[in-house]
């Protein structure tokens, strides 16, 4: 692996854009692009700065070594694996949140059907009670929604700990 390939690999491993790297090195994005494409080689002071940014030796940047190449590739793979695990963990929390929401709304509907079954005769014969029954159902629905929001917020907040 030559300098240009190492620079590209290191930049991508740190999730930096060419623009971000250029800002860190006080050069233009075009300079970084030329270095990565092999059209130009940076001056010595920039090579030292690059080694500092990526926490590698100048020997690593300038000399070809399979061991160094493997260690950088291993580090990149480890970072990718960590990112995948973090995404999977978040997706699992979201799935759990959805399941909790479904359970809470099922309980809401069970209570609603139970109320209808127990108070059907009273509601059926009293037409002025319809507005009150609608208000009660809406209050229960809003309480269920608040419970879903509360449970999901607690569940998702827990991932930051």
N, C-alpha and C positions, 0 to 999 in steps of 0.2 A: 504494500500500500504506500503510495507516494504522499507528499505533503498535501496536495489538493484533496485527495480522498480522505485523509485523516482530518483535515479541517472540516470538510462537509460532515463526516461522521460525528465528530465532536460537537459541532453546532447543532445537529439534529438530536443528539443524545441529551443536550441541555435544553431542548425545545426553544431554541432561539431562531429568530428570522435573520436574514442577512442584514436587514436594517438595524435590528437590535445589536447584533455583533459589531456592526460598523460604528454605532454610537459608543459602545464600550471601548473601542479601539481608536476613536477619533479619526475615522477614515470614512470615505464614501461607501455606499452600498455597492457601487460598481467595482470598487477595489476588492471587496470581499467576493463578489461574483467572479472577478478575474482570477483571484487566488484559487477559488474552488474549481474553476474550469481548467486550471493549469495554464492559463494565458500569461500569468505573471506570478512572481514570488515576492512576498513582502520583505521589506528591509529588516535588518537584524533587530532593531528596537521593537518593531511590530511583532516579530516572532516571539520575543521575550514577553510582550504584552499578551499575546495569544496563549502562551504557556501558562501565564498567570490566570487568565480568564477561565481556562479549562482545567487548571490544576494538574498539568502534565509537564514533563520535562521538555526542554528544547531538543534534547537527544531524541525523545520519542517523536517529536514533530519532524525532525530532519532525517533521522535514520529509519531504515526499514527493519522491522522486527516482528516476527510472527507472534511472539508471546505478547507484546504490547497490543498488537491488533486483536488478538483473542480476548485480552482483558477488557478492551474497550467494547468489543462486541458483546461480551458477557455482561458488562455493566448496562449496556443498552437493553439487552434482553431482560435483565432483572427489573429495570425501570418500567419496561412495557408490561411485564408480569404484575408489578405492583399496581399500575394503572388499571389493568384488567380486573384485578381483585377488588380494587376500590369501586369500580363500576358495577361489578357483580354484587358487592355488598349493598350499594345504594339501590340497585334494582330489587334486591331481596327485601329491603326495607319498604320500598314502594309497593311491592306485591303484598306484604303483610298489612300495610296501611289500607290498601284496597279491600282486602279480606275483612279487616276490622270494620270498615265502612259498610260492607255488605251485611255483616252480622248485626250492626247497630240498626240499619234500616229494616232488616227482617224483624228485629224486636219491635221496632216502631209499628210495622204493619200488623204484627201479631197483636199488639196492644190495641190498635185501631179496630181490627176485626173483633176482638174480644169486647170492646166498648159497644160496637154495633150490635153484637149478639146479645149483650146484657141489657142495653138500653133501647133496643129497636122499638119496642111497643111505645115507650114514652116519647121517643123522637118522632115516630110515625104519626101519632095522634096530635102532637103539638107542632103546628106549622111555624109558630113564632120562635121555636127553639133552634131552627135550622142555622141561623146566623151564629148562635152560641156554639153549636156543634162544629161548624166550620172553623170558628175561632179556636176551639179546643184542639181540633185536628192540626191547624196551622201551628199552634203553640207547641204541640208534641213534635211536629215535623222540624220546627226550628230548634227544639231541644236536641233532637236526634242529630241534626246537622252540626250543632255546636259540639256535640259529643264526638262526632267524626273528626271535626277540625281539631279538637283538643287532643284526641288520641293520635292523629297523624302528626300533629306538630310535635308532640312528645316523642313519637317514634323516630321522626326524621331529625329532631334536635339531638337525639341520642347518638347519631353517627358522628357528630363533631367532637364528642368527648374522647 
